[in-house]
Amino acid sequence: MSVPHVEGYTIVGKIGFGTYATVYKAFRKVGPREVVAIKCVEKSKLSGTAVNNIITEIKLLKLLKHKHIVEMKDFQWDDKYIYIIMEYCNGGDLSCFIRKRNKLPEAVCRKFLQQLAMALKFLRSHNVCHMDLKPQNLLLMTTPALVLKLGDFGFAQYLSPDTYHNSMRGSPLYMAPEILLKHKYDCRVDLWSVGVIMFECLFGRAPYSSDSFQELAEKIKSQAEIEIPHGSSISEECQDMLVRLLQHDPSKRIDYEEFFKHPFLDLEHCPSSESYTKAVELVKQAVKNDAEGKQADAFTQYCEALRYFVPLISVNLIKPK
């Protein structure tokens, strides 16, 4: 496709492309020279289903404002294209990040999984299921610290806990078995995808790496056992969450409540303004108890405050390469 004209923006280069859309890097012509990503969708290539997906994506992105979700800043359209103007993520995607390093240390994997979990927790509060979780859709910001942001809501759907669907959605390598097998499914399909992403972060490959879709489908249909690579060293908490995410039977898979409370993630102490506020309040209580001679209580509160402070400090330790 030729480079389109988007009112108010100057396009400076192509970032990537898909079946019916191309993403460009651009900046605003007026005001601060803000860099953005513009997803240009060719109307002529859209099927009826694809049109519905685009409409759903725009509706969702207008609603979903979260620090770990790529922000939609605006959208436009003309006779040929629909333009979705997005926050620009300057660190590429998680797939490239993993590929440059072959695999990631468990501590780095945990940081990324925590940020993804916070985005998913927000989605679940709005009964939204992403349906296409994969490293290519997890974008990275490198300044001031490395931050993961969930993008591409083209397959996303509203799915309440008691709602089931049976349409084929997602990318095969990260697709839950129940979708691939054309069974009814619910929002737990995203948790399988998280497990595949986690496996790839830790070991540098997906659990069912295959040369063809047919080979992949056969492995999943046969429920081939997913094995931790020989010689790998991961903590018990890490292995427990990985195994519970990658359950072929969704009824045996970890549920969202258990996932968000899992000790490997420890979302309670993740870096956030809320964590900082809790830490400061604990220190104030500790100082007060210390002054009143309640050293045991003060010590406990100082220790608990550290559990909030340390992640806030260590968030800057993941460096881009």
HUHUUR-V100983 format. One record per residue. N is the residue number from 1. SS is DSSP state (hx for helix, st for strand, lp for the rest). PSI is psi as a letter, one per 30 degrees, with the letter a starting at -180 (999 if undefined). OMEGA is omega in degrees with one decimal (999 if undefined). Layout:
N	SS	PSI	OMEGA
N	SS	PSI	OMEGA
This chain:
1	lp	k	177.2
2	lp	l	-179.1
3	lp	k	-177.0
4	lp	l	174.6
5	lp	k	179.7
6	lp	j	-174.6
7	lp	k	177.0
8	lp	f	-176.2
9	st	k	172.7
10	st	j	-179.8
11	st	k	-175.5
12	st	f	179.9
13	st	l	179.6
14	st	k	177.7
15	st	e	-177.8
16	st	l	-179.3
17	st	l	178.5
18	lp	a	-175.8
19	lp	e	-176.4
20	lp	g	-178.6
21	st	k	173.4
22	st	k	-179.2
23	st	k	-179.2
24	st	l	169.4
25	st	k	-177.5
26	st	l	173.2
27	st	l	-179.2
28	st	k	178.5
29	lp	e	-174.7
30	lp	k	179.1
31	lp	a	179.8
32	lp	k	-177.6
33	lp	i	-177.5
34	lp	k	177.0
35	st	k	-179.4
36	st	l	170.6
37	st	k	-178.7
38	st	j	176.6
39	st	j	-177.7
40	st	j	-176.1
41	st	k	178.7
42	st	j	-178.0
43	hx	e	-175.0
44	hx	f	-178.0
45	hx	f	-173.8
46	lp	k	169.7
47	lp	l	178.0
48	hx	e	178.8
49	hx	e	-179.5
50	hx	e	176.9
51	hx	e	178.1
52	hx	e	179.0
53	hx	e	179.9
54	hx	e	179.3
55	hx	e	178.6
56	hx	e	-179.6
57	hx	e	-179.1
58	hx	e	178.8
59	hx	e	-179.1
60	hx	e	-176.8
61	hx	f	174.4
62	hx	e	-177.3
63	hx	e	-167.8
64	lp	j	178.1
65	lp	j	-176.0
66	lp	k	-175.0
67	lp	f	178.9
68	lp	g	173.2
69	st	k	179.7
70	lp	k	-174.0
71	lp	k	169.3
72	st	k	-177.2
73	st	f	-176.8
74	st	l	168.7
75	st	k	-179.2
76	st	l	173.7
77	st	l	172.3
78	lp	a	-176.3
79	lp	e	-173.1
80	lp	e	-169.1
81	st	l	164.0
82	st	k	-177.5
83	st	k	174.9
84	st	j	-176.1
85	st	j	-170.6
86	st	l	168.3
87	st	k	179.1
88	lp	k	179.1
89	lp	j	-168.8
90	lp	g	-177.0
91	lp	g	-178.3
92	lp	a	-179.6
93	st	l	-176.0
94	hx	e	178.8
95	hx	e	178.0
96	hx	e	-179.8
97	hx	e	178.9
98	hx	e	-175.3
99	hx	e	-180.0
100	hx	f	-175.0
101	hx	f	-176.0
102	lp	e	174.2
103	lp	l	-174.8
104	lp	k	173.1
105	lp	l	-178.4
106	hx	e	-178.5
107	hx	e	178.6
108	hx	e	175.8
109	hx	e	179.8
110	hx	e	-179.4
111	hx	e	179.4
112	hx	e	179.8
113	hx	e	176.6
114	hx	e	-178.3
115	hx	e	175.6
116	hx	e	179.8
117	hx	e	178.1
118	hx	e	176.5
119	hx	e	-179.6
120	hx	e	177.9
121	hx	e	177.3
122	hx	e	178.1
123	hx	e	-178.9
124	hx	e	177.9
125	hx	f	176.9
126	lp	g	-179.4
127	lp	h	179.2
128	st	k	174.8
129	st	k	-174.1
130	lp	e	174.2
131	lp	f	179.0
132	lp	h	178.8
133	lp	k	176.7
134	lp	l	-176.7
135	hx	e	-179.6
136	hx	f	179.5
137	hx	g	176.0
138	st	j	-173.6
139	st	l	-173.7
140	st	k	169.9
141	st	k	-175.1
142	lp	f	179.7
143	lp	k	-5.8
144	lp	f	176.4
145	lp	l	-179.5
146	lp	j	-176.0
147	st	k	178.3
148	st	k	178.4
149	st	k	-179.5
150	st	k	-179.3
151	lp	a	177.9
152	lp	i	-179.9
153	lp	g	-177.3
154	lp	f	178.9
155	lp	g	-173.9
156	lp	l	-178.7
157	st	l	167.4
158	st	k	178.2
159	lp	j	175.7
160	lp	l	-175.2
161	lp	f	-176.9
162	lp	g	-179.4
163	lp	k	179.7
164	lp	k	176.9
165	st	l	176.5
166	lp	g	178.4
167	lp	k	-178.5
168	lp	j	-179.8
169	lp	k	174.8
170	lp	a	179.8
171	lp	k	-170.7
172	hx	e	-175.4
173	hx	f	-176.7
174	hx	g	-174.7
175	lp	k	179.0
176	lp	k	-178.8
177	hx	e	-176.4
178	hx	f	175.5
179	hx	e	-178.2
180	hx	e	-179.0
181	lp	g	177.4
182	lp	h	172.8
183	lp	l	171.9
184	lp	k	-178.3
185	st	l	176.7
186	lp	a	-172.6
187	lp	f	178.5
188	lp	f	177.9
189	hx	e	178.9
190	hx	e	-178.7
191	hx	e	173.8
192	hx	e	-179.5
193	hx	e	176.0
194	hx	e	178.8
195	hx	e	178.8
196	hx	e	177.9
197	hx	e	179.2
198	hx	e	178.9
199	hx	e	-178.9
200	hx	e	176.3
201	hx	e	-174.1
202	hx	e	-170.2
203	hx	g	173.9
204	lp	g	178.1
205	lp	l	176.0
206	lp	l	-177.2
207	lp	f	179.7
208	lp	h	177.2
209	lp	k	-174.8
210	lp	l	179.4
211	lp	f	-179.0
212	lp	l	177.3
213	hx	e	-179.2
214	hx	e	179.3
215	hx	e	178.3
216	hx	e	-179.2
217	hx	e	-179.9
218	hx	e	179.3
219	hx	e	-178.5
220	hx	e	178.8
221	hx	e	-179.5
222	lp	f	-177.4
223	lp	h	178.3
224	lp	k	-176.5
225	lp	k	176.5
226	lp	j	-174.8
227	lp	k	171.9
228	lp	k	-178.1
229	lp	k	-178.9
230	lp	k	177.8
231	lp	f	178.8
232	lp	k	179.6
233	lp	j	176.0
234	lp	l	-177.1
235	lp	l	178.2
236	hx	e	179.9
237	hx	e	179.1
238	hx	e	-179.0
239	hx	e	180.0
240	hx	e	-178.8
241	hx	e	180.0
242	hx	e	-179.4
243	hx	e	-177.7
244	hx	f	175.1
245	hx	e	-173.9
246	lp	h	173.5
247	lp	k	-179.3
248	lp	e	179.8
249	lp	j	-177.2
250	lp	f	179.1
251	lp	f	178.5
252	lp	f	-179.3
253	lp	k	176.1
254	lp	k	178.0
255	lp	l	-174.1
256	hx	e	-179.0
257	hx	e	179.2
258	hx	e	179.8
259	hx	e	-177.3
260	hx	f	180.0
261	hx	f	-173.9
262	lp	k	-177.5
263	lp	f	177.5
264	lp	e	179.2
265	lp	e	-177.9
266	lp	h	-177.5
267	hx	f	179.8
268	hx	e	-175.4
269	hx	g	178.4
270	lp	k	178.2
271	lp	k	177.9
272	lp	l	177.3
273	hx	e	178.4
274	hx	e	178.6
275	hx	e	179.8
276	hx	e	179.5
277	hx	e	178.6
278	hx	e	-179.2
279	hx	e	-179.7
280	hx	e	179.6
281	hx	e	177.8
282	hx	e	178.4
283	hx	e	178.0
284	hx	e	178.8
285	hx	e	-180.0
286	hx	e	179.1
287	hx	e	179.3
288	hx	e	179.8
289	hx	e	177.9
290	hx	e	-179.2
291	hx	f	-179.3
292	lp	g	177.2
293	lp	g	179.8
294	lp	i	-172.6
295	hx	e	-178.5
296	hx	e	178.2
297	hx	e	-179.5
298	hx	e	-179.2
299	hx	e	179.0
300	hx	e	-178.6
301	hx	e	175.8
302	hx	e	-179.6
303	hx	e	179.6
304	hx	e	177.0
305	hx	e	178.7
306	hx	e	179.5
307	hx	f	174.9
308	hx	e	-176.3
309	hx	e	-173.9
310	hx	e	177.2
311	hx	e	178.4
312	hx	e	179.3
313	hx	e	-173.6
314	hx	f	-179.6
315	hx	f	-179.3
316	hx	g	-175.1
317	hx	f	176.1
318	lp	j	-174.8
319	lp	k	173.4
320	lp	l	-177.9
321	lp	999	999
